[in-house]
Structure formats: C-alpha cells, structure tokens
Amino acid sequence: MEKPVVKLMVHGALGGNTMRALVTAKRVLDPYVNLHVKSDGSGVDLTHAKMTMNPFDEVALEAAICLREQGALNEVVVLSIGSLLCQETLRYALALGADRALHVSTNDVYDCLSIAKIIQHITLIEKPELVLMGKQSSDGDNNQTSQMLAGLLDWPQLTCAYALNITSSHLAGKRDTEYGTETLQVCLPAVISVDLRCNTPRYATLPNIMKARQKPLLMMELSSLCLNLTQHHQVINVRQPAARNPVVQVDSLSELLSRLKNEVQGLL
Amino acid sequence: MSVLIVVEHRAGVLHANVRAVLAAALKLDLQPVILIIGHGIQAAAEQAASLPGVQKVLAADHACYEHYFPENVSKLICEYAREFEHILMAATTWGKSVLPRVAAILDVAQISEVTCIIDHHTVEHQIYAGNAIEKVRVLDEIKLFSLRTTSFTAVIGQQSPCEIEAVNIEFDQTKTKFISEVPLESTRPGLDQAQIVVSGGRGLQSVEKFVLIEQLADRLGAAVGASRAAVDAGFVSYEHQVGQTGYVVAPELYIAIGISGAVQHLAGMKDSKIIVAINNDPDAEIFKVATYGLVGDLFEILEQWISLDKEI
C-alpha cells in the first residue's frame, strides 16, 4: 500500500522548476441522459447509466492544456476519486492531453469537504502551482469543493473564472458577478475554478486515445492515504420535483394574452 | 445559540435578497444577528439594523474588506462562527465564493442553494440541475447554508433600529489583487429581481433579431434572459444567461421564446410561477414545463406583441 505514495513523491520531487497544474476529473452521470430517482428514495439510479467526465472539469482540463500549449505550464496532472471505473474517465483525460493521471480508489461516497481534504493531500505531495477545477459538478451542483480546498490550503482562490492568463508567479482571470465583470489577479500557488464559458473542450482523436494507453496512471487506495474523514451530513432521501400541470396550448397571441390577463393581474 | 446572517451590499445599499435570507433565518431563530463586511458600510449597516427581527448588527468596516475577498472575509466570519448554530448567506456569486471556504476552516459541511428549511438540522436542495431534490440532515454543530433566495418569501416591514456593534478585526490579504470591474449597464430590471423575464434562445437566429426580445422586455417592464445557446451564439452577453451555470430565476411570469428547453436551461427557470413558451417546434422540450404554449412563427408573434397598445 505504501509503494504508490513513495512513487508519487518521486514525481513531486522532480518538480523544482516544473509549472504543474493539478486538474480534477469527477466521474458523473452523463448530464444529457434521463435521470431516474430510485423508488425507495435512496438516491439517483446509476446502475447501467451512461457516465462521463464532469463537463465543468472538462473545461478545467481544456484550460490547463491550453496553458501548457502556450508554454505557461509544463505538466498537467489529472486526478479522479472513486471506484475503479474512474480510470476510464482518467484515460479519456489523458487522451485529451493530460500528461499523467492519479486515481484515488474508493467505493465509498464522500461529501465535498472530505473530497477537498483528499485533493489537499494530493496537492501537498504534487506541489502544483495551480489546482484547476470545474466550478461545480453536474450531479451535486454544489459549487463548493474548490473554495473548500483553497480554505484548507489557505491559498488564494479565483472561482467561476475564464480568460485565464499566467504571468510568472501570478494568474489573472475574469469572473462575472451580479454587478459586472471583475478582473482579479492571484499569486500562485492558487485554486482556480472555471465557468463553462472559459472555453470549448476539444475532442479526443483516435491516435491520442491510443497514445493515452501508454501514459502513466497511478492508482492508490484511499485507505493508504491515512486521512481522517468524517461524515458531516446524511442524505435522508432523494425525490423527483413535483411535476408541473400539463401545458395549455393556445392558438393565438390574443388568446394567450387574455389568459395571462386573468392570472397576472397588474403585472402586464 | 442563534443565527448569523452575512449580508451582501453595494454602494451603500443592502441587496434586496437580504429580506428572503431573513425569512429563512426567522424560521430557525427569532433573534438573528447580521454581520456586514466591507469598507464605508455605515448606510448599509443602518438599513440592516432596521430589518424586522434583527437582534444586532455586527459591522466590520475596514479598507482590507473593500473588495469582499473570500480569503479574508472567510477568516473574519470564522472569528464569530462558534457563537452561532447557523450561518446563512444568499447563494449569490459572493455567497458561493465565501461560505464553502468558511466551512473548510471550521471543518464543517456547507449545504448549497437550500430551497427549504425543514428543521434546525434538516434542509432540502436541488441536485442534477433541478431534476432531483435531496433532503439532508447536517451532523455538525455549526450549520452553514447558502440559500436560493427565490424559494423564500421576503420579510416585509421595518423595526426601530437595533444596536450596531463595530467589529475591529482586520485580516489583511495580499495574495489576491483587484484589477478592475466593468459594471453592468442596463436600465432594465435585473434578472435576480424582475417579476417578469423575457428570454430568447437560438431560435432568434441573430443579434439583430434578438433585439425583438429586448423590445418586448421593455414593453412589459421585464428583464432580458437568454439560453446558453443564445449566449454561446453571441446574440446577447453572458450576464443574461438563465440556467444551471447562469442565473436561477423564479419570477411571476417567464416568457421563453425560441428556447428548445435544454436541461441546463430548465434548471434556471422551471420554478417560475407562470411559464409561457413560444416556439415554432411543437415538440420542443420547453412545452413540458410551460403553463401556456403557443406554437407559431416567433418573429410574427413577437412583432405583433411589441406593436400592441399598452393595454392588452
């Protein structure tokens, strides 16, 4: 169990002058397939469901690869936490252009804080200049793991970002808020989460899928990391939202407006 | 043990969603405390002190908080966190930047975008772009919730101002630098506050034709929304995007024009009270969530609606 960790530290030790990005790749239910909530309310049914890389993480990976292609980074390391099937997600990330992959293997499901602690552990070993993550995952929609990681590390954070630009020891980026568009600059190392508008991820080409098989993928058991992860919340149940009433089709604008007039008095 | 609300404000004005957060807080405790952080915040602190039910306002007024950076704001919140059972923030861009960081420092969970508070430990929130609702019980002593404010009915009224206590704790932070902000320039109501939203999708075909959406919005006094497809196509800027990655809105009336109804868009608007869908494709997914559907040439319908007299 200790062997992989030792090997990992050798990788980390190589990095005196290496500008490295650690990118997360969560394996999630394909957001384009229909979702089924289990009838017993215990969760969303993922058996035989089509899984994919979290689309937000895919944007983070694309951002990292672009920064490497621009010469701002030397190495892109991709990390996934979960069952053995995560290795399929990691191979895809390698085919897209990540240099090597890390798989923290566990069959248990953890909350965001525990996931942030696992990423923190890997970060302290790998010593990346930046951790790049999707701003949320398309399953939990929590938008919190990157902020938690930054808090645990006491690193600066730039969340929901796009237009990333690295200059020596800083990264600048934009983010949209309710008030406008901010440009912020953070000192590296930093945790960055990206918005979908950051870029459009590339597709993996067949030759690159073949090459990805040869790229290093290191697996370690979560238990071998000796982290003290506790449960912070319990899921009581998961249900489908109440269905809306069936649509009333109207034939003309005037019919629509007369119906609306009755329902939203004073508003129109 | 009480509830701490961290409030958002700009240019001396409290964000209107504070009243919805307060409504949620009053379900948990009748004497919530407000923490307001920034630089030059006296006017906003006074508004907070007059909100009904607020027991005390803690006001941290210092230049180091001028840009509301999560890096030092989170540390300041943690200074007070252990005196409270709940810490609440609105799930705005700022709330979502700050509260998870507070959670990590305190070593507790944070539940995102809470839509319903069931009891002191138990809340509901949406997952999978609103396609499922998860009920969770928090096991930590301090419970951190970011709130989807459209799910709570705002508290109305005023009280005679409560005490404002100055907080003199500074956390300098030098690792993040504010470079610039390009403010939104719009005379229309904001998406997060409008009672009517008129949204356009890819069906609008071009920037020039998207202007029809803006004209109808002006005709109705509505905010302008858009699907991600319309934003990606460049018809309209990102600040109008409604959906999983843009604004989540729940107005009285949502008018979706030329929007097919991708899951990501529905996540941002399907809790609207009345949804009108206008589309030339009778099989569009948007009709599954609509209250009223109108199939037809959307340009004809738009021009007809815009040219109507004020009275309908």
Interface residues (C-beta under 8 A of the other chain):
Chain A: L29 P31 Y32 L35 V37 V44 D111 C112 L113 A116 K135 S138 D139 G140 D141 N142 N143 Q144 T145 Q147 M148 L149 A150 G151 L152 W155 P156 Q157 L158 T159 C160 A172 R175 D176 T177 E178 Y179 G180 T181 E182 T183 L184 Q185 V186 C187 A190 D195 L196 R197 Q231 H232 H233 Q234 V235 I236 N237 V238 R239 Q240 P241 R244 N245 V247 V248 Q249 V250 D251 S252 L253 L256 L257 S258 R259 L260 K261 E263 V264 L267 L268
Chain B: R10 P70 E71 S74 T92 T93 W94 K96 S97 V98 L99 P100 R101 V102 A103 A104 I105 D107 V108 A109 Q110 I111 S112 E113 T122 Q126 I127 Y128 A129 G130 N131 A132 I133 E134 K135 V136 R137 V138 L139 D140 Q173 T174 K175 T176 K177 F178 I179 S180 E181 V182 P183 L184 G190 D192 Q195 I196 L220 R228 V231 Y238 E239 Q244 T245 E252 L253 V263 Q264 K270 I274 I275 V276 A277 F287 K288 V289 A290 T291 Y292 G293 L294 V295 I301 Q304 W305 L308 I312
